[in-house]
Amino acid sequence: EHARPWELPAAWQELGSTFTAWCNSHLRKAGTQIENIDEDFRDGLKLMLLLEVISGERLPKPERGKMRVHKINNVNKALDFIASKGVKLVSIGAEEIVDGNAKMTLGMIWTIILRFAIQDISVEETSAKEGLLLWCQRKTAPYKNVNVQNFHISWKDGLAFNALIHRHRPELIEYDKLRKDDPVTNLNNAFEVAEKYLDIPKMLDAEDIVGTLRPDEKAIMTYVSCFYHAFSGAQKVSLAWGGGCGGVNQPPREAEGLGKGQPLLEWIRRTIPWLEDRSPQKTIQEMQQKLEDFRDYRRVHKPPKVQEKCQLEINFNTLQTKLRLSNRPAFMPSEGRMVSDINNGWQHLEQAEKGYEEWLLNEIRRLERLDHLAEKFRQKASIHEAWTEGKEAMLKQKDYESATLSDIKALIRKHEAFESDLAAHQDRVEQIAAIAQELNELDYYDSPSVNARCQKICDQWDVLGSLTHSRREALEKTEKQLETIDELHLEYAKRAAPFNNWMESAMEDLQDMFIVHTIEEIEGLIAAHDQFKSTLPDADKEREAILGIQREAQRIADFNSIKLGGNNPYTSVTPQIINSKWERVQQLVPKRDHALLDEQSKQQSNEHLRRQFASQANIVGPWIQTKMEEIGRISIEMNGTLEDQLNHLKQYEQSIVDYKPNIDLLEQQHQLIQEALIFDNKHTNYTMEHIRVGWEQLLTTIARTINEVENQILTRDAKGISQEQMQEFRASFNHFDKDHGGALGPEEFKACLISLGYDVENDRQKRTGSMDTDDFRALLSSTGCSLGDAEFNRIMSLVDPNGSGIVTFQAFIDFMSRETTDTDTADQVIASFKVLAGDKNYITAEELRRELPPEQAEYCIARMAPYRGPDAAPGALDYKSFSTALYGESDL
């Protein structure tokens, strides 16, 4: 993978390690550290924490989001803080830090080191880098082989680091045993001692320093600045405690300035009473000001004191170590100024601070609760007061005194709605009182005004309750004065409406036209009418009861001097309307009686005609059907000769003619039914139309059957068919006439032919009679050629020339007679060829090949002589001479 453009070259990596160690030396005070300097500062969180630790100041609250914008905002806050300390950040932007630009990140850390670790160094009117260099020169001047002139090659042999440590802590370094020609050992010795005893983390690598021609100046300065800050504290210890050094005639220089311990104790003693003050404030704004003061104390006033206390402890410990190593007595501050006194005071301060913070938060929450309750009280009170406005005047009105009953009911409903509303507001009043009580219990500063307003609301609530009760009583009393009359009106309406509807329906039924066709229907209408008449006495009683209700309402109104406003409000049916309709019903009942009796007489007469016709029809109809069956049976029976069958049929014909008077009688009866407009007859399934059709069919059938037998006799005599052959034909025909309809379908006819010796299924026909065109085809087929269904279709065209799809017995007899009679075969063959030739006197080889199977066609072509007639065409063949010769050679 390609390296990022800002990744460090190898020469910069030592600087990164040094800066990482320096950052961790401060971050560990906050309980954290970094691993990768260009990655761990990208979100800005640890960067802001580092600045808070080294500066002792609080930065703005960081953003905890994971998005890029949150990280940029955090880094910008850190950069803004650095800039606020007078540092100019050149070409260092938040985006580069967030993107992990190592060069920019190291540049930023170096800027921080310069500002917070080196800039404040001051030695003899020199500061920063020059001051640090002068301090190193002064401290290492007495040591041989050490000449500090810069912050790079002057430190390569490690002696300068050891000299600094030995100058301040001689017990930690055996300087005389160090050798200038062993720089790695010297460097590692200094690094290890500094880390172990001086709490200065290892920031440099001995091999890197020795292996580099010129060590990195920034790395060396960063590491050396840690020695300055560690040892400069020892110089300040002597001035940090007042009262001198007990038992020491002349304290070391490090003991100068010990007088600062007393001001710190005094500050602690002044601050503790302020933190222990628990005087509550009336408003949340005042308490928030206290909280802000406390936060300023935490953010501004306390951090320097924390640093001061820490520095005092460091200086004190360093001083005690030096005194002990110098075999001098330990430094003992005066009573009340000891380290334990400061620690005890500081612990008391911390406890007071913690309790003060908890009290502040609880008090703010209490005041927030009070403010919330007070605002809630004001809101609910304002809403309630706005709702009650005008309610007393409304409840004192006398509008019910001149109202009608409907008005009274409307007022009562309106009052009930108000009572519901009033009851709903009861909860609000109780809430207002409860909130006021809670404000009193929580010692709200403005409780008197709250209590006064609450009392006013409660008093007004009691007045509204009393007025509401009084108005309800007045409305109910007024309502009862009109309620009795209204109930009577309502009762009248409830009973008058259905009674009026009943009378209207009754009048409609009594005047309704009726059309009946049977005696049962008219008898049903008469029964229904009798049932209706039986209800009239009860209906009259109901009418009197309804009119009585109206009279009672009028009597009450007259007795109480009440003016009834117009008609009954619940119905438009007046007593006059009821009486008028009742009289109309009374008039229509007898008219309906007469109409029903007349219709009953008519239907009785019709019923007699139906039964009379049905009796005769039920005899004639079966007789006709029986005769039809007998004729059909006679026509297919083979008993006796055809002459016997003909005689038998003529006898049947005469008996049918003799039955004609019965048909005439039935016609007369039917004429009477028609005149009476009778359209149905449940006593018989036969209609006159059925009888007529059956009679005509019977006459037609007997005549046709007689004609068929006569034709069969003529055919038999003309064709010379014996009686046995005729019976055989009849037996075969009857056998396949499954439905005994006197005709065969195509398949039945085919089966019948096969049974008589015709192998029609295989398209080979054995003939014993004369030869026509198709006989000739059959003759050719006898050589082995197949004609398909053509033969059967030819036969069907003979027996069914009209294409009706059936073969009658007469057609069957005609066909069989032709098939069994000798005729001129040569003429038939010539006729067949003429059909194939299209009625020409000659035929061509092409036509023979087209119409006949190949073998037959070639046979004919080879044997036919050329045609020599005047109409001859090229290739014409003489089929007439061929047929004559064929007939002469044939056994047929």
Buried (B, 14 or more C-beta within 10 A) or exposed (E): EEEEEBBBEEEBBBBBBBBBBBBBBBBEEEEBBBEEBBEBBBBBBBBBBBBBBBBBBBBEEBBEEEEEEBBBBBBBBBBEBBEEBEBEBEEBBBEBBBBBBBBBBBBBBBBBBBBBBBBEBBBEEBBBBBBBBBBBBEBBEEBEEBEBEBBBBBBBBBBBBBBBBBBBBEEBBEBEEBEEEBBBEBBBBBBEBBBEBBEBBBBBBBEBBBEBEEBBBBBBBBBBBBBBBBBBBBBBBBBBBBBBBEEBEEBBEBBBBBBBBBEBBEBBEEBBEEBBEEEEBEEBEEBBEBBEEBEEBEEEEBBEBEEBBEBBBBBBBBBBBBBEEEEBEEBBBEEEBBBEBBEEBBEBBEEBBEEBBEBBEEBBEBBEBBBEBBEBBBEBBEEBEEEBEEBEEEBEEEEBEEBEBEBBBEBBEEBEEBBEEBEEBEEBBEBBBEBBEBBBEBEBEEBEEBBEBBEEBBEBBEEBEEBBEEBBEBBBEBBEEBBBBBEBBBBBBBBBBEBBEBBEEBBEBBEEEEEBEBBEBBBEBBEEBEEBEEEBEEBEEBBEEBBEBBEBBBEBBEEEEBEBEEEBBBBEBBBEBBEEBBEBBEEBBEEBBEBBEEBBEBBEEBBEBBEBBBEBBEEBBEBBEEBBEBBBEBBBEBEEBBEEBBEBBEEBBEEBEEBEEBBEEBEEBBEBBEEBEBEEBEBBEBBBEBBBEBBEEBBEBBEBBBEBBBBBBEBBEEBEBEEEBBEBBBEBBBEBBEEEEBBBBBEBBBBBBBBBEBEBEEBBBEBEBBBBBBBBBBBBBEEEBEBEEEBBEBBBEBBBEEEEEBBBBBBBBBBBBBBBEEEEBBBBBBBBBBEBBEEBBBBBBEBBBEBBBEEBBBBBBEEBEEBEEEEBEEBBBBBBBBBBBBBEEEEB
